[in-house]
Amino acid sequence: MARMTPEINAGSMADIAFLLLIFFLVTTTMDVDTGIRRLLPPPIDPNAPEPPPVRERNVFVVLVDRNDRLLVEGELGDIRELRSQTKEWLQNPFNDPNLPVIERREIDNLGEVDVSRGVISLQNDRGTSYEMYISVQNELAAAINDIRDEVSRDKFGVRFDQLTDEDLVRAVREAVPMAISEAEPKDIEGGR
């Protein structure tokens, strides 16, 4: 007569597998990919009138070619100097007629402040490396954040990122807007 093999109770194994699954879900961390934080402009109303042309002096042109060469205002630039060049251009400390128009505005919680009408135009080649693209983006955003810090320290005595009152944050953002215009990547002629 053949021997009977005893059955294994698998009910508790399902419980153990479930507990292990829960354990791994609770103890592991999952990184969330983050991108560049930019607020895109709203879509253009097709019935809206043509916007007024932007004066050339109000546009700071930054180009990155396929060889990751940086051109700032038509001249070969250095990523290490981009932040200071951008800050000086936006602030226009000596009211240079070749730099952006600075207008005096009354802003709630700040009073009368100088606001730059400048727009940073960033354009890169399709062959630009991701690292260079991010480096340029970081330097341009850092220049604006540095100016925001200066305004915040001058008016409120703390850095911009330490402001907790949303009205004060909004006021500083209005005084120093994040005016970066990014054109669609294309092949920049002649390596420029």
PyMOL commands that set and color helices and strands:
alter all, ss='L'
color gray80, all
select helices_A, chain A and resi 11-27+56-58+79-91+130-156+160-162+166-175+189-191
alter helices_A, ss='H'
color red, helices_A
select strands_A, chain A and resi 59-64+70-72+75-77+102-107+111-116+119-124+180-182
alter strands_A, ss='S'
color yellow, strands_A
deselect
rebuild
show_as cartoon
